[in-house]
Amino acid sequence: MIQKLHPKQKIILNVLKKGVRGMTLRDIAQEIGVNSPNTALYHINQLEKKGYLRRNPAYPQDYTVLKDPVEDLTYVNLYGMAQCGPNGLLVQENVIDRIPLSTKVFGVSDQVFLVKARGDSMEPRIFENDLVLAVKQTQVRSGQLGIVIHNHEAKIKKIIFAGKHIVLESLNPKYTHEVVKKDENFHIVGEVKNIIHFTSEGN
């Protein structure tokens, strides 16, 4: 069912249909006649929820106005990859954003989450600032890419099981692999399912 739009939401759609790239929230607030960027953000979020607008998750200031409203969007938690506290990575205080994704394109469910890649250790498959979509699980098959916590640090690695040890492989050959014991401060939090590549266009 197509949902009714607030008048300010109609203005935002008309502005963004002109193809203006990189507009800030303050710019959009001025266009709709309000002082607060938070008000503009509220209406943008409503347009996303109603299926009229889609943000590029790798470049949040890049908005796409959809020709026809879609109803397959869901919001996925994006977690920071900083040092993890005693409660691990997937806790509410580590959520840095909520990213709208298409359930048809990405097959997302309430068991998936996003992390933003850091560094170049997983190139050429995963680059700095790419968004990595993973499903929550504590086990993966040997040879799969996973999100792990090792010594309170979140990492994206290829996981190889070798007897009593686990090898955390980097895809970039300039990095050496890490070997950890199964009883060390190590656990798996998810298996990588998709990668949304970052684009610097518009920066």
Phi, psi and omega in degrees: 000128179287126183269147181291143181258141171293147180307322180290329177291325176296320179296316180301315179300317180296322179293314184288336178294342180285353177082023179286120181263146172073021177293135177277166176298325178295321177299315181293322178300318179296322181296327182261005173077034176235161182268334188264124173299333179295327177293319177297318179297320178302312182291326176296316178298322178294321178295324176294314182296327181277354175086016180266341189221144177225130175273146170285112185298336179274346179213086191301340179275001178262109182251140175243122175276122184278139182298318177234136179302138179245154183239023184252018181275143172222154182260130184244135179293133172255121183257144175286147181260026178284182178306134183266141178281186183297340181269002176090196186275314192272061176238157189303322183291346178267358178285121181253348177192166173238117188254126177283128178230153179280126177292332179287321183281315188257350180061036187284155177219184180285001179256008181255159177208167180240146168228153178262125184291144176239142175075188186240016186291341181251014173289146015265010182272320183234128183248165177310131177075000171299149174264126184253120180268126182227156176256137182293121174193153186260000178222146174222161175285148178302133180098354180271155173279135181219164171259123183233159170247122180228119184052045177069013179245132178279135182221151171253118185214160167276127188256122179240126177268125183225085181064237181275000183242161175235129179260126176259104186266137168267143179281336177282118186295348181281353179255140175279152179283153176257138178244123181235153175275150183297336181263008177283179178287077187212136170203155180268135179245346180186161176251132181293130181242333183201160180228128177254110188284136179288144173234136180268005181301131179096349177276000000 
